[in-house]
Amino acid sequence: MSVIQRFDWHEEPQQLSPAWTLHKGRKTARCAVWSHQFGWELRLTVGAELLQSQVCRSQDALIETQEQWHAAMLKKGWATAPTSA
């Protein structure tokens, strides 16, 4: 089976843009979009810890996934503005 790769893949993932940032106490969660040879990769980190990642093959999947993650984090008490601990 042949898998089509992105035309602009440069052998190493590159961070393309932040999707969103949330805060809980002194912690900061970041969701960022990275390049991937088969689409885009979403990475959710808190500090230096990678909590979750997912490769999305379409822009619709990329948007839907980051929105789902954002909603789930808000339900767990994360906020858009820094809070005091």
N, C-alpha and C positions, 0 to 999 in steps of 0.2 A: 504494500500500500504506500502510495506517495503522499507526502504531506507538504502543502504549499507553505513556504516561509514568507515572512514580510520582506518586501523589497528593500527596506531601509534598515535591516538588521545589521549591526556592526560587531557581532560576536560577543559582546558584553552588554548586559542590561544597563540602561541609563535612566536615572530619575527624570521623568518628563514634567510632572507638575504635582502640586499638592491637591488633594481632593477636599479634605477638611481636617480641622483640628478641634479636639474636645478636651475638657479639663475636669478633673475630679480631685479635690484636695490639692496636693502638690504634684500630682501626676498629670502628664500630658499625653494624650493619644493622638496619633497622626495616621491618616490614610493618604497614601501617595500612589500615583500612577507611574509605573516603570515600563520601559520598553521590554518586549519579549519576542522571541523569534516567531511565535505563532499568534501574536496579537498584542495585548497589553496585560500587565500584571498589576493587580492591586495589592498593596502591602499595608497591613495594619500593625502599627508598633506602639508600644508604651515605653518611653525611654529608649533603651537599646534592644529591648526584647521584641522579637517578632511574634505577634499573637496569631496572625492569620494572613494567608496570601491566596490569591486565586488568579488564574489566567483567564482572561476574557477575550473571545475571538471577535466580538463585534462591539461597536460603540454603545449599542442598546444594552448589551449585557454588562458593559463597564459601568454605565450610569445606574442601571438597576441594582447591581451588586453593591456599589458604594452607598447608594441610598438605603438599602436594607441594613448594611452594617451600621450606618449612622443612626437609623431608627432604633436598632437593637442596643447600641451604646447609650442613647438617650434614655431608654427604658431602664437601663442599669444605673442611672443616676449621674451620668456624665453630662456636662453642660458646655455651652458654646463660649462662655466667659470663665476666666479663672475664678476659683472659689477659695475661700480660706479654709485651712484644715483644722 
